[in-house]
Amino acid sequence: MSERHQLVLDFIKAYIRLHGVAPSYLVIAKGIGLKSKANIHRIVHKLEEEGHLVLRHSRFNSIKVMDRSVKEMAAL
Protein backbone atom coordinates (compact mmCIF):
# COMPACT_ATOMS: atom_id res chain seq x y z
CA MET A 1 0.00 0.00 0.00
CA SER A 2 1.37 3.40 -0.91
CA GLU A 3 2.03 6.08 1.68
CA ARG A 4 -0.82 8.24 0.38
CA HIS A 5 -3.29 5.33 0.47
CA GLN A 6 -2.27 4.59 4.06
CA LEU A 7 -2.71 8.27 4.93
CA VAL A 8 -6.25 8.28 3.51
CA LEU A 9 -7.14 5.06 5.33
CA ASP A 10 -5.75 6.37 8.62
CA PHE A 11 -7.63 9.65 8.18
CA ILE A 12 -10.91 7.82 7.54
CA LYS A 13 -10.43 5.63 10.61
CA ALA A 14 -9.61 8.60 12.85
CA TYR A 15 -12.52 10.66 11.51
CA ILE A 16 -15.01 7.86 12.13
CA ARG A 17 -13.65 7.40 15.67
CA LEU A 18 -14.03 11.13 16.39
CA HIS A 19 -17.33 11.87 14.64
CA GLY A 20 -19.13 8.53 14.42
CA VAL A 21 -19.73 8.91 10.68
CA ALA A 22 -17.55 8.55 7.61
CA PRO A 23 -16.04 11.68 6.06
CA SER A 24 -16.98 12.97 2.63
CA TYR A 25 -14.40 13.01 -0.14
CA LEU A 26 -14.09 16.78 0.30
CA VAL A 27 -13.38 16.41 4.02
CA ILE A 28 -10.77 13.72 3.33
CA ALA A 29 -9.10 15.89 0.69
CA LYS A 30 -8.93 18.90 3.00
CA GLY A 31 -7.83 16.74 5.92
CA ILE A 32 -4.78 15.37 4.15
CA GLY A 33 -3.96 18.51 2.20
CA LEU A 34 -5.17 17.63 -1.30
CA LYS A 35 -7.30 19.85 -3.51
CA SER A 36 -8.86 17.22 -5.76
CA LYS A 37 -11.83 15.10 -4.71
CA ALA A 38 -11.18 13.00 -7.83
CA ASN A 39 -7.89 11.76 -6.38
CA ILE A 40 -9.65 10.84 -3.14
CA HIS A 41 -12.34 9.02 -5.13
CA ARG A 42 -9.66 7.01 -6.95
CA ILE A 43 -7.81 6.17 -3.72
CA VAL A 44 -10.97 5.20 -1.82
CA HIS A 45 -12.08 2.90 -4.63
CA LYS A 46 -8.62 1.32 -4.74
CA LEU A 47 -8.82 0.74 -0.97
CA GLU A 48 -12.21 -0.89 -1.54
CA GLU A 49 -10.73 -3.19 -4.21
CA GLU A 50 -7.99 -4.19 -1.75
CA GLY A 51 -10.59 -5.00 0.92
CA HIS A 52 -9.73 -2.21 3.36
CA LEU A 53 -13.06 -0.43 2.94
CA VAL A 54 -16.64 -1.22 1.99
CA LEU A 55 -18.58 1.43 0.09
CA ARG A 56 -22.34 1.50 0.35
CA HIS A 57 -23.10 3.25 -2.91
CA SER A 58 -25.76 5.96 -3.15
CA ARG A 59 -25.70 6.64 0.59
CA PHE A 60 -24.36 9.67 2.41
CA ASN A 61 -21.24 8.88 4.46
CA SER A 62 -21.10 5.51 2.78
CA ILE A 63 -17.58 4.40 3.76
CA LYS A 64 -17.13 1.52 6.20
CA VAL A 65 -13.68 0.41 7.39
CA MET A 66 -13.07 -3.33 7.34
CA ASP A 67 -11.20 -5.01 10.17
CA ARG A 68 -8.79 -7.09 8.17
CA SER A 69 -7.04 -8.56 11.21
CA VAL A 70 -9.77 -11.18 11.68
CA LYS A 71 -9.59 -12.27 8.06
CA GLU A 72 -5.79 -12.40 8.17
CA MET A 73 -5.80 -14.48 11.36
CA ALA A 74 -8.35 -16.90 9.88
CA ALA A 75 -6.12 -17.38 6.85
CA LEU A 76 -3.25 -18.64 9.00
Summary of the structure (lengths in Angstrom):
residues: 76
radius of gyration: 12.4
end to end distance: 20.9
largest distance: 40.7
contacts: 184
relative contact order: 0.16
helix: 61%
strand: 8%
